[in-house]
Amino acid sequence: MAWHSDYGRYGPLDVSPSRVKKWLICPKQFEYQYVRREKSSTGLAAMQGTALHDVFLEEMLRGGCQDVAALVDLTEITFRDALEHETPCDYKTGEPVDMFAKEVAVDQLRIWAKGLFDAYINGEDSYGNKLVLPEVVATEVEKAPYEIHLPKTGVTLRIRGHIDFILETGGIGDLKLASDYYLGVWTLARALGEIQPAMYRMMVGSPGPFSYLIVDKKKGKTGAYSPVVRTIDFEVTPDDFDRTVELLEAFVHGTQVHNEYEGGYFPAVPEYNGETKKDAGKTEWNFCGKMCSFKKICYNENFKRPISIDSNTAAIVED
């Protein structure tokens, strides 16, 4: 959804957790999006997550709707409306997905949305796992930008962002429609390494509790099935604040954001994630397994070779 902000458009020294994380994951991806402003695309998974966020946070938590069937229908309507206005692409090929893939995504989202709504109402998911979440008192909260001075670089940044929910206990949290694939599954080990909890706790003024509400997407050969719904609860500590300051110092030094990115460092950092039989030999797709909409331009600019290797043969590729 397009956010309205009472604090205006992002300024040159305004940062969000997602913006900083993008640089940490791959500086080149950050450069393509925020420095060069290359055309980007979205994927079906991201659009599913946005639709679920909108309905769960706005209609169920803020609006108080408890009609699961109506909420599921609204989630589908929200998703289909987005499909009408955006062009989701395959994250490997960069090509637009076909209508069949869109319809599969609709069916998946209905099942996962129902699993979340039922779990929230019943206090447990369809597998009997308890869902213990204190009362939510506010959703989609944009706090005033938090100014943080970085002593090593001498730069002052403003931390910005929308907090998904605030709890009556004083805790804050974020909803994740997440993959249960073992390399990407959300656990406490993963949560502790995220920059988002500390940056958001800075915005509310102190260390304290943070919760991720996780909806583990389940799917198999026959399609999607009910998700596991759970929370990851932990304390953001003063040490986490100190670590975040160090990361922001590195971000400023690396990007040179205070100098309009002049002299910044933006190396490409691909991460190989294997090849399926279906995609074997497609180097331009497989050189990096990260979720990125700049894969094609990155490969062509940084990794393409004049020699294409296919099995045991090598052929010269004419540019």
Order of alpha helices (4+ residues) and beta strands (2+ residues): beta-alpha-alpha-alpha-alpha-alpha-beta-beta-beta-beta-beta-alpha-alpha-beta-beta-alpha-alpha-alpha-beta-beta
